[in-house]
Amino acid sequence: MLQSFIDACPGLHFVTSPEGVITMANQAAARAFGEEGAEGRSLWETVHPEDRGYFRALWARMPEDGEALSAVSRLRGTDGQYQAYTFSARRVKEGPGIHAVLLPAAPAAPAAVPRPEDPAVILRHILDSLEIAAWIVYPDGSCTFHDGKSADTSGLGRHFLVGKNLLALYESDPTIKENLQAGLRGEARHYIADAHDMLWENWFSPIKDARGEVVAALGVTLDKSDSKRSMQELQNKLHLIDRQQEVIRNLETPIIEVWDHVITLPMVGIVDSARAARVMDDLLTAVSRQNARYAILDLTGVEIVDTATAAHILSLVSAIRLLGAEGIITGIRPTVAQTVVSLGLDLSRVTTCANLREGLRLCIRRMQAQAKGGTSVGAPG
């Protein structure tokens, strides 16, 4: 009796489960959709991919009180072409079935010339001129809209996400998936995530119907890849600077073992307080590590020292003595000697030599004398 009733109904009449499986169809529907409209097939298969998410979401939220919901969607006929249909669907009170009646949609009236303040014109201008993209996703994860300039500049292409299930696509990315699920639960989200070798800043906003139920969610993404590349370039430059500074530090304190238990530090250029402090750290470490008995600080290449630097050098000699070694200064230039004297610094306990060769000769002589059990002349008190 029910079959006879729906056969007599005008238009295309389907009866489906809440999941969209066809349980009954009238003859007009069978003629329009052929095997795809047969019992046991999914009505979703005939719906245009761009409309499928909305169509399924509508079926899933069909009221149980028998209230009808109406919309327009495109369905594929036996000729393989999509046609727009106006449909009205209602859940049957006596059971879980959903009755849907479809009528071919009337041809759209010629559109008026859009005005600049038309929201559609504004939206199109934003999507085409700014590095953003917008997309629509339904509660089941299906995406029906993806458009915007950044979709092109990223290499993905507009409509890249259309027809895909975003929950499945980003299953392995917990940040994106968690924010998608939160948005579909009704929460507004703002987050940044890497996807498709790009950095995206995302805003996620739920779309609700008149009853306050979430029917879909709108996502807006801003391409932040330029910022990411700039940050990476900055980090690379900082890393390069760190390596260059390390090389410079190694060059400015080239500690050389010139004889057994004798190390030397030739200094070149201007010695300021910061450099003198680094020299002290490196030289004391080398004295301890190499068990040196003599450390020669060669100032042949140094022309100028300031007050603080001269004090650092004398402190360095004293610190070497505390480690059980002797510090010897060689190659003091006349200008440096004048500075030290004018400052009134006490050099009475500092061993000095005219040049590095004389300093090394002194060290060798003293070590030979000590090996023979003699007393080294000029040894520190």
Sequence and secondary structure as in RCSB ss.txt:
>XXXX:A:sequence
MLQSFIDACPGLHFVTSPEGVITMANQAAARAFGEEGAEGRSLWETVHPEDRGYFRALWARMPEDGEALSAVSRL
RGTDGQYQAYTFSARRVKEGPGIHAVLLPAAPAAPAAVPRPEDPAVILRHILDSLEIAAWIVYPDGSCTFHDGKS
ADTSGLGRHFLVGKNLLALYESDPTIKENLQAGLRGEARHYIADAHDMLWENWFSPIKDARGEVVAALGVTLDKS
DSKRSMQELQNKLHLIDRQQEVIRNLETPIIEVWDHVITLPMVGIVDSARAARVMDDLLTAVSRQNARYAILDLT
GVEIVDTATAAHILSLVSAIRLLGAEGIITGIRPTVAQTVVSLGLDLSRVTTCANLREGLRLCIRRMQAQAKGGT
SVGAPG
>XXXX:A:secstr
 HHHHHHHSSSEEEEE TT BEEEE HHHHHHHGGGGSTTSBGGGGB HHHHHHHHHHHHT  TT   EEEEEEE
E TTS EEEEEEEEEE TTSS EEEEEEE           TT HHHHHHHHHHHSSEEEEEE TTSBEEEEE HH
HHHTTS TTTTTT BHHHHTTT HHHHHHHHHHHTT  EEEEEEETTEEEEEEEEEEE TTS EEEEEEEEEE H
HHHHHHHHHHHHHHHHHHHHHHHHHHHS  EEEETTEEEEEEES B HHHHHHHHHHHHHHHHHTT SEEEEEEE
E   B HHHHHHHHHHHHHHHHTT EEEEE   HHHHHHHHHTT   TT EEESSHHHHHHHHHHHHHHHHTT  
 TT   
